[in-house]
Amino acid sequence: MRKGVLSGVDYTSPLVEYRGEKVLRLTRLLSGNGVSLDLAVAVDVFYALYLPAPVIREDAEPSLSKSIVTGLLSTRIGALLRSRTVLDTLTSLIASAVVLSEYHRRTMGETHPSVHEGGSSTVEDAIATAYREVEAVSKVRNLVEGLQPGSTSSFSVEDYGLELLRLAREADVREVLKYLEGVKHWDIVPRRAYSRSKRGEKLGYELGFDVERLSPRNFAYPSLLFYAKLATGRLLLYEKGIEYSLGPVYVLIDKSGSMEGEKMLWAKAVALALYAKAVKSGRDFYARFFDSQPHQLVVVRRARSLPEVTRAFEYIARVKSSGGTDVTRALLTALKDIESAHAEKSTIVLVTDGIDRVGERAVASMLRKTETSLVTIMVKGDNSSLRRLSTAYLAVTKLTTKDVLKVVKLTDELNSRW
């Protein structure tokens, strides 16, 4: 590999070459195998995006590398793009590949594309496109990883980057994500579920007389005061508990004709927000749409795989509204899924606007048998049968991001009370 234009980058380093190869491979996947680029160009673009303060060598000759790197370092749109990529390997990889593939697309057929110091309009247009793509990819990535900083080591970097781009470019996905704009990872912080135990981890303090959980400060009391507190149950004790695992979060969404439009998009946003909650809580995620009959079930296990995540996102985003409504059949199907999986302490989140009567006796019996809690989200309506059956019931009318968060928090509060 020839030397590039950046000062301080060791172009002979195996790690540098490895990252350049990753950029070239993803660029070819985006643009086709006809793209011919020098490895040094890929390395220069990657490190111009990745390094906090890259510097161009004073003796660097005018070249494609110098033009793109100058555009990244000296233009406003370049600064915006770098604000999303610095010290982020995956985002830098995706942004580099998009910049190079866009530059190739815009100059395809030109024998001598315009290149000069300071960057060309073609370079700036490619950088602007990359910025828009990275913004969309960041939203999808936040959801895929559970709206939190997390490890993606189980995913192949190239495949993951390509799938993130593909999902971010889906019009259906972009429409749903509009309802989640402004949601931060701290908005979806899971409550850990505990059962009380003398031998569990320390959760806090409480008053009582259980000497096995005594706080050391009790021994500072005079003997008479100690025994008085013991007799009256006023000793300071550690509150202890053992964390237990919960069953899946099962999202059951009404896709009947009456849910068409805003209701459907909002319901899908709820499903993706609950997916993020399940990932963060270490729970399986199930999703099924229904009308007069239940449709395909998609499952994302707590040990996530990229195909599972991609399939779930595409399924949720692409489903269209049509048909009638049979809530009883949908609920019984979901409960049979949970029973077949031998899942304990599961949660079904039903999103519907259906006002039809529900077979309460059959559903209530299955809820008890499977130890499942039912959270009903009524979209611009009310259903007395579901209100009686539900562990928690919420009627929403405005269909905003705040309402999405209400659903997530309601589910979380319910889980903490098992």
HELIX and SHEET records of a PDB file:
HELIX    1   1 PRO A   14  SER A   31  1                                  18    
HELIX    2   2 LEU A   39  TYR A   50  1                                  12    
HELIX    3   3 LEU A   64  SER A   74  1                                  11    
HELIX    4   4 ARG A   76  THR A   85  1                                  10    
HELIX    5   5 THR A   89  THR A  107  1                                  19    
HELIX    6   6 SER A  121  VAL A  144  1                                  24    
HELIX    7   7 VAL A  157  ARG A  169  1                                  13    
HELIX    8   8 ALA A  171  LEU A  177  1                                   7    
HELIX    9   9 LYS A  178  LEU A  180  5                                   3    
HELIX   10  10 HIS A  185  ILE A  188  5                                   4    
HELIX   11  11 VAL A  211  ARG A  213  5                                   3    
HELIX   12  12 PRO A  216  ALA A  220  5                                   5    
HELIX   13  13 SER A  223  THR A  232  1                                  10    
HELIX   14  14 GLY A  257  MET A  259  5                                   3    
HELIX   15  15 GLU A  262  SER A  281  1                                  20    
HELIX   16  16 LEU A  306  ARG A  318  1                                  13    
HELIX   17  17 VAL A  327  SER A  340  1                                  14    
HELIX   18  18 GLU A  360  THR A  370  1                                  11    
HELIX   19  19 SER A  384  LEU A  389  1                                   6    
HELIX   20  20 THR A  401  ASN A  415  1                                  15    
SHEET    1   A 2 TYR A 194  GLY A 208  0                                        
SHEET    2   A 2 LEU A 235  GLU A 243 -1                                        
SHEET    1   B 6 PRO A 294  VAL A 300  0                                        
SHEET    2   B 6 PHE A 285  PHE A 290 -1                                        
SHEET    3   B 6 VAL A 249  ASP A 254  1                                        
SHEET    4   B 6 THR A 347  THR A 352  1                                        
SHEET    5   B 6 SER A 373  VAL A 379  1                                        
SHEET    6   B 6 ALA A 392  VAL A 396  1                                        
END                                                                             
